[in-house]
Amino acid sequence: MSFTLAIVGRPNVGKSTLFNRLVGKKLALVDDQPGVTRDLREGAARLGALRFTVLDTAGLEDATDDSLQGRMRRLTERAVAMADASLFLIDGRAGITPNDTLFAEILRRSGRPVILGVNKAEGRQGEAGVLEAYALGLGEPIALSAEHGEGLGELAMALAPLIEAAEDKLAAVEEAETDVDIDADLDGEDEVRRITPSRPLQIAVVGRPNAGKSTLINRILGEDRLLTGPEAGITRDAIAVPVTWDGTPMRIFDTAGMRKKAKVQEKLEKLSVADGLRAVKFAEVVVVLLDAAIPFEAQDLRIADLAEREGRAVVIAVNKWDLEDDKQDKLKALKEMFDLHLPQLKGAPLVTVSAMTGRGLDRLHAAILKAHEVWNRRVSTARLNRWLAAMTEAHPPPAPGGRRIRLRYMTQAKTRPPGFVVMCSHPDKLPDSYSRYLVNGLRQDFDMPGTPIRLYLRSQADQNPYKDRKKSIPSRLTKHVRAGATKKG
C-alpha cells in the first residue's frame, strides 16, 4: 500500500485543482461554484521522484447534523483518519476564517501529520495570506498556486520525509510477515502460496438519479465509502472504487444520475453527465440500475442503449426489491418489459437486488462475471464456417437481380465485444433482416446472450489492393517513343 495524502479544507479553496495537478490529468470536476466535490476521489500522484496516493475530499463545513453538509464533513474526517498525512489547504486571498481555525484544531488533535498549504498565493494579497497562516499553529505554511503549478517543489520537500518514514515502516512489517511465511512453509509443504494479482474488472454502475447507485456500491464494499442520502443527484462525478468482491478484483465506478438531456441545463450537471459517459466507455461491464417502483422509464432505456452502442457487456439490476410485495408477478412483468423495450439486449442478465439490505448481491456478482465471460468469448473459424453453411442452407440469402448473394467465409475478428467478419458477394445488397438472422443465430448457437455482437460484411474486392488505383498516364517521352515507332514502322 502506498503513502496516502488527503487534501482537506473549506469549499472552493482549490482542492480539486491541486488534485488534478498532482495526478497529471483532469479527474476531478472543477468549477467556480463551491461544494462541487462531495465524495472521496482517489488518484495516483506524481511529484518529482515521489509516488503516492492522493485523496480529493469534500469541502469542510461547520455542520455536524445529518444534513448533506454534515454527511460530507463526516466523510472527509474519515478520509483524514484513513490517510497517512493531510494537506490542509486554505485560500491565501481570503485569509484565515473562523472555520479554518476550527478545522486546524481538529486536524491537530487527529495525531496524524499535517502539512499546511496556502493556495492562490500568487500576488501581494496571497503573500499576506501566507504570513497570516502562521497563526494556525501548524508549522511553516507552503505557498502554492494549484492553477499555475507554483510551490510544488516545496510541497515535495515537505512530503519526502513523511513518505520515507511510511515506506520504512511498511518494509519492517513486510519483513516480519515474510519471517512468518518461511516458518509456515517449514512446517508443511505448499502451505504458503503466492497469489498473482490479476487485472481488476472495470465495472460502471449507471442509472437515473436516486436509483441507489452509491448505496449499492457501499453495500458491496461493506462500508460507507460513498456519500448517500434521500436527496437526488448527490453524486456529481464518476468515482472509481477498488474492491475485491467475493474473490474477484474489481474497480467499480459510481456515476452521477443521468436525467433527460432537455432537463440538464446547469454547466455542473453537464460536466457530471459527461464524466459518467466516459466511465461507460472505459468500463468492461455496465450495470444499469433501475428503480423497482418505476422501471424501464424512457431514460433507463436510453442509458441501456448507450451501453450497448458502446459495445459494453450489460447487466440490468432492479433495485429496492425489498419494497415490493407481489414479487413473482412483478418479476414476470419486468421480464416482459425487458424483452419488449430492449430487444437489442435480449438474453442479458436481469437481476433483482436490494442495496439497503444486501439481498441479491450474490446473483449480481454471478451475472457480472457471466456477462464478462460472454463478452470475451471466442469461436474457432472452423466451427463458424460449419455453422455458416448450416445457416445458409436452412435460410438461403436473397438473390437481388436474379443473382444469389454468396456467403463464402466467416471468422471472428475481435472480442470485447465479439466481432465477426463475413466474406460475401455484394455485401451492400444483403438486407439488414438477414444480418439480424445471423446475429440472432450466433447468440443462440454459441451461447452469447445479451452481449453486443458486431457483424461486418466484406467482399473479395475489398481485399484487392489495386481496386481503386487509377491507370497511370503515359509520360510525354513515352508518347514520343510510341509515335516514332509507329512512323518508323
Secondary structure, 3 states (H helix, E strand, C coil): CCCEEEEEECCCCCHHHHHHHHHCCCCCCCCCCCCCCCCCEEEEEEECCEEEEEEECCCCCCCCCCCHHHHHHHHHHHHHHHCCEEEEEEECCCCCCHHHHHHHHHHHHCCCCEEEEEECCCHHHHHHHHHHHHHHCCCCCEECECCCCECHHHHHHHHHHHHHHHHHHHHHHHHHHHHHHHHHHHHCCCCCCCCCCCCCEEEEEEECCCCCHHHHHHHHHCCCCCCCCCCCCCCCCCEEEEEEECCEEEEEEECCCCCCHHHCCCHHHHHHHHHHHHHHHHCCEEEEEEECCCCCCHHHHHHHHHHHHCCCEEEEEEECHHHCCCHHHHHHHHHHHHHHHCHHHCCCCEEECCCCCCCCHHHHHHHHHHHHHHHCCCCCHHHHHHHHHHHHHHCCCCCHHHCCCCEEEEEEEECCCCEEEEEECCHHHCCHHHHHHHHHHHHHHCCCCCCCCEEEEECHHHHCCCCCCCCCCCCHHHHHHHHHHHHHC
